[in-house]
């Protein structure tokens, strides 16, 4: 996330590791680096006077920072899940936050800031809507002399508004300060009166998550963006839809009006920004250059510059008139997306957020068989390669190739040996070997028509299943590269695929909240419906009786394959589950989550609980396990979201990949971390002892990039 200071001199950045940086745009230098908070920073915003910065984090906290001193003034807890968005009131004396707990919270900062006559006098402390959470408190880390202000902080929470049906992804306050609009995961926009807290109405039209919302500078228009790829303009008085702006090829994540209100900028996961004429609804300019999801965007106060931050670790400054990139600020966090074991158990392959593929030697673990294997805390990679658009990597069953999926719509097979690499082709591309010989005039028709999000190999290694943003699943013959079947049926992107234990069936889960079962011959069998959000992971028990699914709704669901019924929904992680894996013997199940943790389950005890649950679907809690403490253990050590989890062939170790830039290997018998794999930073090992002329902020950044500083 990012925001410009009101005077346009600074831009503030928040990252997935909970760190904030303040950059001086006149000099291009890092001005300040702020202490880490508890998890990813989802949102931040300067106060209207530019003296303060507010940030919302993974753990549901609102932090208030004073820029002149670089100190945190207060931490206001309240949300039980992550804070997705925040907005300052026009006076700068109050703000509103929206979270994953489905609550809006209005906060008064009168007791924390210097006296001002323009406070929000119309809101009363005793005026609440919905459930009230425990009172806010000062951050325990603040200086003792501030302890006398704790009673003042407790009076900060003004109002709580509950939206029971969906997460709140974005909030905005009208320029006049009288209206609040929220955007939710059900695609709806809801409007509220600030003074009374009265619900004014709902605006419907988006077909998927509404993930951004903002008012025009004059307050007459509300703009919203959605995962359905559209931007909509609404009349703020009547709630009527004015226009639908189409042009992006992926979910639209951020919006910003120019200061004069004539232009609207939008950013998307299609890696582009678009500038729209508000009056006519036409796209006037497209900005290209990022090589990853665009995750933040803002106009400068004069409207001449547009800033964007993306998953490619870059901040770009654009000239809004010419469309040229004026400046590029490069960061570096090689967040790990995926990790997989070689069939022998002595190698790992992982893919990182900078589009690189890494190979690791973990033979010191002994393949999980040695009684006392060497266990280094940190190991260096064997070798790596650049792979533009890389998203997923899996070892082939014979260990001779690595199969990769990319944002360029392709599935490729890369030889294991570095000496066999051809940098010009990045391996053999599936589908292109068909050409015209199979009745197709264009071999590219065999490829997906969208970003390839997921792939799996059949148990015998002869078949590859890939799922894409084009809403299809492709089944490939590995050795020939031939496309065997194209499976259509999902109404949105396919997020996860997997095979049954015998390889006879394929299961797919998508952003349409559904799971589908297919035969390997391409015939549709049946759906599994029950998730309330994207299905992110699927796994079939090696014994073949159970299908386990996980989604952004936070539920781990257990389906009986004989009946097709969901027997139970389990909620244990604090945030959505991103991946799951079975051990080869079927005795252990592992799940990982955005909450930074991994859960390792004893399947026999879990089955006992499922049998006790009966035939009706219901939520299970720890209290329902006979031996709750031995049914699962939580593995903690990652500092950010965990994206991938995989058992070693022997089942003795578990590998995980995280957004904190590391892969970790865990001993499944003890739950302890025995090895950490981390990509070397660009300044890894550089010694800066005695170097002069660097600011504290610059030294901190170099240290994060691998430099050694006493």
C-alpha positions, -999 to +999 in steps of 0.1 A: +000+000+000+011+036-005+000+072-001+012+107-010+017+133+017-007+163+012+021+185+000+034+160-025+069+159-010+068+123+004+053+089-004+048+064+023+050+026+016+038-003+037+048-039+029+039-075+036+065-078+064+049-050+085+075-024+077+069+012+065+092+035+046+090+072+039+106+084+006+114+120-003+102+124-039+123+155-045+156+138-037+146+102-044+161+092-010+147+071+018+137+095+045+127+072+073+120+036+081+095+028+108+095-001+133+078-033+122+043-039+132+025-072+137+022-086+102+013-072+067+003-036+064-029-036+044-036+001+044-021+034+053-030+071+049-016+105+057-037+128+078-051+158+059-025+181+075+003+157+067+016+154+103+004+119+110+002+085+094-024+058+102-018+022+093-039-010+095-024-044+100-029-082+098-037-085+135-066-060+135-048-030+150-049+006+139-016+023+145-011+061+146+023+075+138+038+110+143+060+119+114+081+146+130+093+122+157+089+089+139+072+076+170+040+056+173+015+076+192-010+048+199-022+014+189-059+010+188-070-026+188-106-036+181-109-056+149-107-093+155-092-098+120-071-078+096-078-042+089-084-040+051-089-003+047-090+031+065-100+067+057-095+100+075-124+124+081-119+158+064-110+175+098-082+150+105-096+144+139-114+111+132-112+082+109-130+050+099-116+014+095-130-016+078-119-052+085-120-089+078-142-092+109-171-076+089-172-045+111-167-008+104-153+012+133-153+050+137-125+064+159-121+099+174-085+110+178-093+141+199-076+126+230-044+117+211-038+148+190-032+185+201-064+205+208-083+216+178-116+233+175-127+214+144-133+180+160-162+157+152-187+171+177-217+154+161-207+119+170-215+106+205-197+079+223-229+062+234-242+058+199-234+023+188-246+000+161-238-037+163-215-055+188-190-035+208-155-050+212-132-045+242-121-009+247-090+003+228-058+006+248-023+021+244+004+000+228+023-016+258+056-005+241+049+032+245+068+053+270+057+053+306+051+090+306+022+084+281+004+060+305-017+089+318-033+091+284-047+056+285-081+067+297-083+091+268-075+063+243-103+042+258-127+069+246-115+068+210-140+042+197-171+061+186-192+037+167-193+000+155-212-010+124-217-046+116-221-060+080-228-097+087-227-110+052-192-101+040-157-088+046-152-051+042-125-045+016-126-008+013-141+023+029-143+060+019-155+092+035-172+119+014-153+152+012-180+169+033-175+142+060-212+133+061-212+099+043-193+066+046-194+041+018-181+005+022-171-021-005-175-058+005-167-093-007-204-098-017-199-072-044-222-046-027-216-010-018-233+002+013-239+038+023-241+052+059-248+085+075-219+096+097-237+116+123-265+091+130-250+059+119-281+053+098-279+028+070-289+047+038-289+019+012-270-005-010-257-002-046-256-035-065-241-044-098-207-060-094-206-097-101-177-104-077-158-088-048-160-051-046-124-043-036-120-005-040-143+025-035-137+063-035-156+096-037-149+122-063-134+154-049-168+172-051-186+142-035-211+138-062-198+105-077-188+072-061-164+050-080-160+013-073-138-015-086-143-052-085-127-086-092-152-089-121-127-066-140-150-035-141-151+000-127-185+015-119-196+051-114-225+059-091-246+089-082-239+095-045-273+111-039-296+086-056-273+055-057-280+051-094-254+035-117-240+061-141-214+042-161-196+009-164-159+012-174-145-019-191-110-025-203-090-044-177-083-081-182-081-090-145-095-080-111-094-042-105-078-036-071-074+002-066-090+035-077-080+072-074-096+104-086-073+132-098-075+162-075-097+181-101-120+152-104-117+150-142-098+117-143-101+084-126-071+060-123-075+023-119-050-005-113-054-042-119-038-076-115-034-075-153-003-054-145-016-022-160-030+011-149-057+029-168-067+066-168-104+072-175-122+104-185-149+107-159-174+127-180-173+104-210-163+071-195-135+065-220-100+051-213-075+078-223-043+062-214-029+028-203+003+026-183+024-005-187+058-015-172+050-035-140+057-072-140+034-082-112+001-074-096-003-037-089-011-035-052-012+002-045-018+035-064-022+072-057-022+106-074+002+133-063-016+164-049-011+184-081-024+156-103+006+155-125+021+123-112+006+089-105+025+065-082+020+027-083+035-001-063+035-037-075+043-073-066+075-070-087+090-050-058+090-017-076+074+017-071+069+036-103+061+073-108+042+081-140+036+114-159-002+115-162+000+135-195+026+116-214+022+082-198+060+080-193+076+064-163+094+093-145+111+073-118+116+037-106+123+028-070+134-008-067+129-029-035+137-065-029+118-092-010+120-126-028+088-138-013+084-176-018+052-188-035+057-225-040+080-253-028+081-290-039+103-320-030+123-341-055+111-377-055+143-388-038+138-362-010+173-347-012+164-317-034+138-289-033+126-265-059+110-232-051+097-202-070+100-166-057+081-134-062+109-119-084+102-146-111+131-168-102+133-205-098+156-219-071+171-253-065+182-264-031+204-293-017+187-306+015+205-339+016+219-330+050+184-339+063+191-375+054+159-378+034+141-381+068+157-416+073+189-408+092+188-410+130+210-379+135+212-360+102+231-327+100+206-299+105+220-264+095+199-234+104+205-218+070+216-231+036+225-215+003+208-224-030+225-247-055+216-226-085+187-206-099+173-192-132+151-163-142+116-174-154+094-144-163+059-147-150+067-178-130+039-188-105+041-225-097+068-252-100+065-290-094+089-319-098+080-346-123+074-380-108+108-393-121+126-362-109+141-355-144+120-324-151+104-294-133+069-284-146+062-247-143+031-226-147+033-189-157+014-157-161+021-158-198-005-186-202+020-214-207+029-247-189+066-257-195+089-286-187+124-276-176+152-302-175+165-309-140+202-305-150+214-269-155+236-279-184+204-288-204+188-254-200+180-233-230+175-197-217+156-187-249+128-212-245+127-218-207+121-255-214+096-274-235+061-257-238+032-280-236+007-279-265+030-264-291+042-299-303+007-304-318+008-277-344-014-282-374-011-319-375-041-324-352-065-302-371-055-269-356-041-241-376-026-223-346-006-242-320-012-214-295-048-226-293-036-254-272-024-230-245-045-214-218-060-181-227-052-166-192-027-168-164-020-204-153-027-203-115-022-240-105-009-274-117-006-309-105+008-342-117-011-375-117+001-401-092+019-421-120+034-389-135+019-394-169-006-366-169-005-329-159-036-309-148-034-271-151-060-245-140-062-210-153-078-176-150-095-184-184-119-206-162-107-239-177-087-270-166-064-285-192-053-322-190-019-328-207+000-359-216+034-352-201+058-370-224+043-359-257+031-325-245-003-332-261-034-315-248-058-344-240-089-325-227-101-290-220-125-290-191-150-261-190-176-254-164-163-229-138-177-194-140-145-178-128-108-185-125-096-220-114-075-216-083-066-252-075-065-287-091-056-321-078-059-358-087-075-386-068-052-412-053-057-437-081-054-410-108-089-417-123-104-384-113-095-347-113-109-322-089-109-284-095-118-255-072-124-219-083-131-183-075-168-192-082-168-209-047-174-243-063-155-276-066-159-299-096-151-335-102-141-349-136-129-382-150-094-383-165-112-389-198-126-353-195-162-362-184-179-340-158-190-360-127-205-337-101-201-305-081-193-300-044-209-268-032-206-253+002-178-227+004-187-191+007-156-178-010-127-188-033-116-224-031-078-222-027-067-258-020-078-294-026-065-327-015-077-363-017-068-388+010-042-413-002-067-439+011-092-425-014-123-419+008-121-383+017-118-350-002-105-320+018-110-285+006-100-250+019-110-215+010-108-178+016-138-183+039-114-199+064-132-232+064-115-266+060-142-289+046-143-327+046-163-344+019-172-381+017-164-392-018-188-421-016-218-398-009-205-365-021-217-349+011-198-325+033-194-341+067-178-312+086-163-277+084-134-270+106-123-235+115-089-233+133-067-208+114-073-171+122-071-162+085-079-179+051-061-212+043-038-210+013-027-246+007-029-281+021-010-314+017-012-351+027+017-373+037+021-403+014+009-427+040-023-407+046-016-404+083-009-366+084-026-336+069-009-302+068-026-268+062-010-233+059-026-199+061-023-162+058-021-161+096+016-171+092+011-206+107+011-242+096-012-268+113-001-304+113-030-328+119-031-364+131-055-379+106-067-409+127-078-385+155-094-362+129-114-391+114-127-400+149-140-365+153-156-367+118-173-400+126-187-385+158-200-355+139-226-377+121-239-372+086-249-335+090-224-308+081-214-286+111-185-267+125-160-286+146-139-270+173-110-281+195-134-291+223-148-319+201-115-338+199-111-364+225-074-356+226-073-320+213-037-314+221-025-344+202-048-340+172-028-312+157+001-290+164+007-254+152+041-247+136+052-211+141+082-193+128+073-175+095+069-138+097+043-134+069+017-154+050+025-190+042+016-199+006+027-235+001+032-267+021+045-301+010+055-333+027+088-350+019+085-385+003+093-402+036+069-380+055+096-372+080+098-335+070+075-307+059+085-279+036+068-245+036+071-214+015+063-179+028+059-143+018+087-135+043+112-146+017+120-180+032+113-217+029+114-237+061+118-274+067+101-288+098+105-322+116+070-337+115+076-358+146+087-328+168+072-298+150+105-280+152+121-260+123+153-278+113+164-258+082+157-224+067+162-217+030+165-180+021+174-164-013+205-142-009+197-105-010+214-082-036+239-070-010+243-103+008+276-104+028+286-068+019+304-053+049+296-017+057+317-013+089+332+022+089+313+034+059+303+070+063+277+093+047+247+069+050+216+078+069+201+055+095+172+047+071+196+038+043+216+015+066+184-002+077+174-008+041+209-022+032+208-045+062+174-059+050+190-065+016+218-086+032+246-062+041+265-067+073+265-038+097+278-038+132 
